[in-house]
Every structure is written in structure tokens, then in C-alpha cells.
Amino acid sequence: MNSQQIYETSHMISNENLDVRTITMGISLLDCIDSDSTVACQKIYDKITTKAKNLVKVGQQIEAEYGIPIANKRVTVTPISLIAAASQDHDYVKYAKTLDKAAKTLGIDFIGGYSALVQKGYQTGDRTLIASLPEALAETDFVCASVNVGSTRSGINMDAVAQMGEVVVAGSKLDMMTNAKLVIFCNAVEDNPFMAGGFHGVGEPDVVINVGVSGPGVIKTALEKVKGESMDVVAETIKKTAFKVTRMGQLVGTVGAERLGVQFGIVDLSLAPTAAAGDSVAEVLEEIGVAQVGTHGTTAALAMLNDAVKKGGIMACSHVGGLSGAFIPVSEDAGMIKAVNAGTLNISKLEAMTAVCSVGLDMIAIPSDTPKETISAMIADEAAIGMINNKTTAVRVIPAPGKKVGDTVEFGGLLGYAPVMAVNKVASTAMINRGGLIPAPIHSFKN
């Protein structure tokens, strides 16, 4: 980097909310499998705390030496449903508590991988893990969970979709925040460094460092300099800015992996907002020209933003992966919250936006009396968008106990707060109760 690039990056950090959102170590637990769950849990704890013992320290060293803020230090592990299946346990909560204990020992922000992959059906440990999700998440502080219920190659497991509606409702009755740590996916990826959906895929190295960059504030500031210019100029400006942001992420990942003595994996290009002023994806879309997020034109603006970020990032880094797109979580984005309160943005529009961005219905508070079948139907809709479009989609909705439409729910920290959004009152119970498998689309057959 030349002196001008260094100056620009320094300005982005100090004035435009630029940071590395997360440096995440992925750790395989396949060598921790044991038929005795007590032995397995000890192996899990020992491996995580050994491999990641210097993760926080190295992250802090990089922050100090390069002046680059790293907001979160995290760990992902092999889906626990695969690891715990060798035991005869009828409850996997002890595995979740082991992960939580390891996270506390390390001083990390979150640990992901209390997960199951059931897109085409259930294996031995999947039902046990999914049934344990409400209790496991309620009794731990740093554990994040995910369940993959569909994929383009396999279709959508509607039995799992129905079960996840039950899990979300049961979790909200134990502790509202359990559902802030649970993501239900279609086309989940194996190298996602972001929470709550991160897990370490079985095709990944034994230990790897993945980095998630951010920077919606940086994109917005760049666009302020091209007001009135054509959309071609807007797209080019986003590409150039994304290039600079991604270079910073690659630097952090490469240095971190070298110091930790592990392999560098990928940079995830996702624009991840926070509730802080000036760090909003919604405000980027409004800078493009949408008067307020949710109105007509929002989906087109988001599609261009997502594509331009990817084009710029791919040119900057040889290893791009994860989700790599714009996140649109309601509670974590000040502009999204404002649009919901103004009545411009609703769940139907968020669903449409999902077709062109990362993830989907994310961090949305819904009324406490929302039926489990309605939640399952929301999951099915999002999974269908992911399956047909060959992209990752997900649902992270939070029934808010005692709250009705228009009330506000405080989550705290990076999770922010959210207005309770209305859901359609007409039920899809008969459809959800059918169960079975929605077949894979015709374009999934590529061999």
C-alpha cells in the first residue's frame, strides 16, 4: 500500500466506522468423537482451548500494531450433531455447556457450531440436537446455533421446517435471547465467520482463520462524493471502496494466521451494519437514491450494492468466501429501524430483498403470540428463495414475550433494538403439517 492508501484507510477507521467485524478461528472436532460423552466433551474443551489459546491476544496485537479495530474474536466448530451422534446420550446440552466453558476460558465473543445439517433428512444426532436447542441456548451465554433445512441440491426438509417453528416458540418461552443466537438456513456455507450462523464445515482444514470485513459507513461516505452521477459511476465507486476494505481484511487474516501458526481461509465481504449512527446498510441504499428503505426501488439498489461489493472484493483477495453480501438485520441497523417505525419497511419487503442479498429475515422481533406454524411458513418461504436462486438464505426471528406490534424490544450490545413487526394473520397450518420434502428444483441437476 502506498502512503495515500494508508491515509485513506486510516481516515476510514477513524471517521467512517470501518473495522474488521470478526476474526474467526474454525476448529475441526472430528478427532474428538467418542462414544463416552464425558470423554468427548473433555477432548472438545482441550482442543478448542489449545488451538485458540492465543486468538484474542493475536487479535489485540494486530489492532495495536496496525491501528485496525477488530470488533470480535470468535471460534466455530464442526456441527455438534455429527460429533455427539457417537454417544448414546438423549440430550446434548452438556456439549453446549462445554463449548460455553471453552469460550469463557478463551475470552472470545461467541462460539458457533451447535448445529445440525438436515437439508435432506435426519441423521442419528440431528433430532437430539434440535430438540435440545431451547434449553442449550437458554443455559449458555456465548454458544450460537444453526440448522440447515434446505439446499438447492437436495430441496427443503419440511419436517425440519415444522420442527424449527416449534423450537423458536419454545426458546422464546425460556429466554427471548435464545433466538438471537439461532439461525435457520438454506444453503448454509462451511466457512462463514459471522454469528450466529457460523460453523466449521467437514471439508475445511483442521484449523483455519477466516475474516469478516464490514464498512457500510465507508461505502456511504464514498457515495456522498458522487451525488447525481449515473448508476454506472455509483457501482464503480462501490467496487473501488470494497477493494480497499477487502485488502485490509486480507492483511488481518494473513498476519493473524501466520502468528497463530494455522492456515488462512477466506475473507467474507459482507457489509455488516451496527445500530451506531453512520454504520447502516439502509443509509447506503438511501444514499444511492432510495428515499427510505422499503419503498419501490429498494431491491434494485440492494442488488447493485451487493454485486459491486463482490466485484471489488474478489479483485482484492484471492480467497473470498463465507456469505459475502449485504446483511439486512433490522435490530442492528439504525436505518432499518427508522424505516420500520415509519411504516415503509415490512416483512414482505424484507423477504423480497432477501433474493438479492445475504441471509434474509434477520433479527426481526415479532409478536409473542405468533403461531409456530406461521414461523415455520416464514422459514419455508426464505428457504425457497435460497433453493431456487442457489444462494444462502436464513431466518432469525424473535417472538418477543408480552409484546405487540409497534412495541420496542431491547437486545443490547451489537444486537441493538427492534420494533415488533406485524406478521400475516392468515395461517398456513395445513401446509406445514404435510411434512415431507419439497423436491430440489430442476436446475439443481448439473452433473
HELIX and SHEET records of a PDB file:
HELIX    1   1 SER A    3  ASN A   15  1                                  13    
HELIX    2   2 LEU A   30  CYS A   32  5                                   3    
HELIX    3   3 SER A   37  LYS A   51  1                                  15    
HELIX    4   4 LEU A   55  TYR A   66  1                                  12    
HELIX    5   5 ILE A   80  ALA A   84  1                                   5    
HELIX    6   6 VAL A   93  LEU A  106  1                                  14    
HELIX    7   7 THR A  124  ALA A  138  1                                  15    
HELIX    8   8 MET A  158  LEU A  174  1                                  17    
HELIX    9   9 MET A  176  LYS A  181  5                                   6    
HELIX   10  10 PRO A  216  LEU A  223  1                                   8    
HELIX   11  11 GLU A  224  VAL A  226  5                                   3    
HELIX   12  12 MET A  231  LEU A  260  1                                  30    
HELIX   13  13 VAL A  281  ILE A  288  1                                   8    
HELIX   14  14 THR A  298  ALA A  316  1                                  19    
HELIX   15  15 ALA A  334  ALA A  342  1                                   9    
HELIX   16  16 ILE A  347  THR A  354  1                                   8    
HELIX   17  17 LYS A  372  ASN A  389  1                                  18    
HELIX   18  18 GLY A  413  LEU A  415  5                                   3    
HELIX   19  19 THR A  429  ARG A  434  1                                   6    
HELIX   20  20 ILE A  442  SER A  444  5                                   3    
SHEET    1   A 9 VAL A 320  GLY A 321  0                                        
SHEET    2   A 9 GLN A 263  ASP A 268  1                                        
SHEET    3   A 9 VAL A 207  VAL A 213  1                                        
SHEET    4   A 9 VAL A  20  ILE A  27 -1                                        
SHEET    5   A 9 LYS A  73  VAL A  77  1                                        
SHEET    6   A 9 PHE A 110  LEU A 117  1                                        
SHEET    7   A 9 VAL A 143  SER A 151  1                                        
SHEET    8   A 9 GLY A 155  ASN A 157 -1                                        
SHEET    9   A 9 LEU A 437  ILE A 438 -1                                        
SHEET    1   B10 VAL A 320  GLY A 321  0                                        
SHEET    2   B10 GLN A 263  ASP A 268  1                                        
SHEET    3   B10 VAL A 207  VAL A 213  1                                        
SHEET    4   B10 VAL A  20  ILE A  27 -1                                        
SHEET    5   B10 LYS A  73  VAL A  77  1                                        
SHEET    6   B10 PHE A 110  LEU A 117  1                                        
SHEET    7   B10 VAL A 143  SER A 151  1                                        
SHEET    8   B10 LEU A 182  CYS A 186  1                                        
SHEET    9   B10 THR A 393  ALA A 400 -1                                        
SHEET   10   B10 GLY A 360  PRO A 367  1                                        
SHEET    1   C 2 THR A 408  GLU A 410  0                                        
SHEET    2   C 2 TYR A 417  PRO A 419 -1                                        
END                                                                             
